[in-house]
Amino acid sequence: MRWLLFLLAAVPAFGQLTVKVIEPGPEAPIEAVRVELRLAAGLGPASRFNRQYPDCITGPMGECVFDNLVPGSYAIRVSRAGFIDAEDLQTRVVALSLLMQSSKPVSVEVRLVRTGMIHGTVFSEDGKPVVLAPVRLRLMEPSEPGRRPPSILLRTNETGVFLAEDVPPGKWGMWIITPDRLRGSTQVVDPASGETIGYPVMVYHTGIEEEHWVEPVEVWPGAQLRNRVIVIRKMRTYRIRGQLIDSGTGEPLGNARVALRTGDGVREEVYSQRTVHPQRGTFGFSFLAPGDYELLVYRPSPGPSAPWIVPVNVERGRGARELSLTVPQWSDVIGWVSGPSPPPWWIRSEPRVSLIPESAEEDPLPAIHDRHRFIVRSLPPGRYTLNVMTQEGCYTADASIGDLGVLEDGFTLTEAGVAELRVDVGCQAASLKGEVLDSQDRPVSRAHILLAREFGFPARRLGKLQIHRTGAEGEFFFGNLAPGEYWVIAVKDKPKSGFDARTFWRDYRQQARRLSLYPNASLPIVLPLREQPAN
C-alpha cells in the first residue's frame, strides 16, 4: 500500500487548455483558425523534450481544446489567412506563451481582425490607362519604432487595373512608378523657357495636384475598396546632376555607385543603384518631381556596405543645383571581444558583432570574426550603434572606444576612423519575471511591459528601451539582462511610433518602479497595470 501511495503521488496532474479566437467589435467567434501548441521545453525541432501537439482547427464556436497537458511552459501560435493580430497589425501569426502549473483548466482568448482589399485603375491625364506600371503600397500608420514598415509591390495589368488583397488595416501610402515608355512619349520641352513637362518617375496617390504630398489610403478591418480611380498628371520635372571627387586623390571617383530615394522621412526608393561615369565620375537622375531627396553614394566593397548620404532638395520652379561632392574615405572598424576567463563550461558559441547605421532603412553590417578579434569593413562617416548577439545566459556588459562608452549611445565615425572598439561580454546574466494585475487583482494578458536600464548617478539617463507582452496568465519574462538598476512599468496600450527611453523617462518616471538586478539571479515581481499618460 505504501508503494501504491507513492506511485499515485508521482502521477502528474494533467491540465486542459481552451483557446478561443474571436473578432472584436461584434465579438463573433472565428471559424477555421489554425491553433498550434508545443511544450516549449527546448528549442529546435520537435522531440521528447519539446512535444508538438497535433494542430487544431477552430469550429463554429471559435474554440480549440487541448486535454491531458502536463505542467510546463507552452508556446501557442494562432493564424488564419485573411486575418491578423488585432493588437499588432503587422503580425499575421499570433504567438503566445503559457505556463501550466496545475490541473486547473486554463482559457486563452485571441483577437483577430480581417484584412482588407484595394482595387482600382491608374489613368494618365488624357484618360488612357497606365499599363504595366509598378505600384507600391507602404504602411505609414501605425508605425513601429525600430521596425521596417511592411510594403506590398503590385503592377497594373494591360488595362491599368491593380488589385491588392490581404492588406492589413492602417493608412497606406501609394506610389506609382510611371513606365519609361509613357514618360518618353509624352515629354515635351517648352521652347521659350526650356522647361521639361511630363510625368515624373514617381508620383503619389493624393487626389490633389501636389504629387509630392502623400495622402494615405485608409484600410479598415474587412474594407473592400473597389473601383478607385487614380489619375496621374503631367508637371514640370527636374534633374539632379553632379560629380564625385575622391577626397584622397582629388581626382574624379569613377568606380562608385549612386542611388536616389525620397528624403522626407519615408525613404522610398526612386532610382536604384547605378554606376557613375568611369572617367569623369558624373551622374544624373531625370524626371523628378519637386521634393526632398537623399543621394546614396557607395564605394566599391567586397561585402555589404552602408552608403554615404547627401540630402538634396529639388525646389518647385528652380530645380536642384548641380552637385560637386568630395566623397570621404571609408574606414574599417577593428575591435576585440572579451569575456569571463576561463569561460563557463556551458559556453557553446562566440558573440557576434554588427554595426547598425543611424540612417533608416539600412541593414546591420556584420563583422568578420577571427577568434576574439573582429573587423567591420568599408564604413562611410556617420553615426552607428553597436549590436552584439550572445548565447542564452550572456549579455553585453560594456563597450568602449578609448574612454568613450558606446554601449547605448553609439558613436560617430569620422573620415579619420576610430580607435579600437572593445566589447565586454558577461555570462552571469540577470533576469526579471513576474505578473501584471489589474485593480481587482486579476491577471492582465497581453499588457505591455516597458523596461529600461539606468546609467549614471546622480545624473540619471536610460539605456535602450525593451518592450515585452504578458502571456495568458499575465506573466512576463526578461532574460539575458546586464546586472544593474532598471525602471519598469506595465501599461495596456502599445507606445506610439518614436517612443524611446527619453520619452519613457518623461512620461512614466512618476509611475515606474525602480529595481536592482543581480548576477545569476531572477527577480520575481508583481506589477499593477498603469494608465497611459494624458498626452
Secondary structure, DSSP 8 states (H G I E B T S, - for coil): -HHHHHHHHHS---EEEEEEEEETTTTEE--S-EEEEEE-SSSSS--TTS-B---EE--TT-EEEEEEE-SEEEEEEEE-TTEEETT-TT-SSEEEEEEE-SSS-EEEEEEEEE-EEEEEEEEETTS-B-TT-EEEEEEEES--TTS---EEEEE--TTSEEEEEEE-SEEEEEEEE--HHHHHHH-EE-TTT--EEE--SEEE--SSS-TTS---EEE-TT-EEEEEEEEE--EEEEEEEEEEEETTTSSB--S-EEEEEE-SSS--EEEEEEE--TTT-EEEEEEE-SEEEEEEEE---SS----EEEEEEEBTTTB---EEEEE---EEEEEEEE--SS--TT--S--EEEEEESSTT---EE-EEETTEEEEEEE-SEEEEEEEE--TT-EEEEEEETTEE-TTT-EEE-TT----EEEEEES--EEEEEEEE-TTS-B-TT-EEEEEEEESSSS-EEEEEEEEE--TTSEEEEEEE-SEEEEEEEESS---TT--HHHHHHHHTTT-EEEEE-TT-EEEEEEEEE-----
